[in-house]
Amino acid sequence: MKKTLFITYGLLIVLTASTALISNTMSVSRLAIILIMGLSVLKFLLVSFEFMELKKANAFWKVSLISVLGLIVLGLVL
């Protein structure tokens, strides 16, 4: 249990550092926005499923969260 929490926390740190690196090195472009939004979605899902115990929730909540998140991100990117 604690091992997965530490792995998730480490992955969140790596994803956050990657987001900062992308935002500082790339000019504002469609690719940079898509990369940053994609990393943000990954971080959101990691926090939701690992720290908010969504992995133990009903399948309806999992599917609805992922589908709404996908629609929002697609709407923002497009």
N, C-alpha and C positions, 0 to 999 in steps of 0.2 A: 504493500500500500504506500508506504513512505517513499519507496524507490520511484514509483510512477509519478508521485508529486514532485520530487526533485528533478526528474527528467522533464516533466512538463514545464516546470519553472525555468529550467535551463534553456529549453526550447523557446520559451517566451522571451527570454533575454536575448537570444540569438536573433529571433525575428524582429525584435525592437531595434537592435543594433543594425540589422540589415535595412530596415526601413529608414533609419537615420542616414545610413551610408548612401542609399539610393537617392534620398532627397537632397543630400549635399553634393553628390558627384554628378548627377544627371540634370540636364536642363529641364525645364517644365515642358513635358511632351506627353503625348497620349500613352506611350509605353511606360513612362515613369508613373503616371497616374494609375494605370492598370496594375503595375507591380505593387505599388503602395496599397491600393485597395485590396488586392489579393492577399497580401501579408496581413492586413488588418482583419480580413475575414478569417484567416487561419487562427490568428490570435483570439478572436472572439469565440470561435468554435472550441479552441483549447480551454479557454476559461469557462465557457458554458458547460462543457461536458465533464471536465475534470474537477473544477472547484465549486461549481454550482450544482453538482450531482445530477445533471440532466441525463447522464447515461443510465440512471436508475428510473427515469420517468417513463410514462406511458409513451408508446410509439407515436401517438398523435402529436404530442408536444415536440418530439424530435423532428418529425417530418414538417410540421408547420413552421418551426423555427428556421430550419434549413431552407425551405421554399420561400418564406418571406424574406430572409436574408439574401437569397439569390436574386429575387425580384428587385429588391432595393439596390443591390450592387449593380445589377444589369442596368437598371434605370439611371443610376448615377453615371456609370461609365459611358453608356450610349447617349 
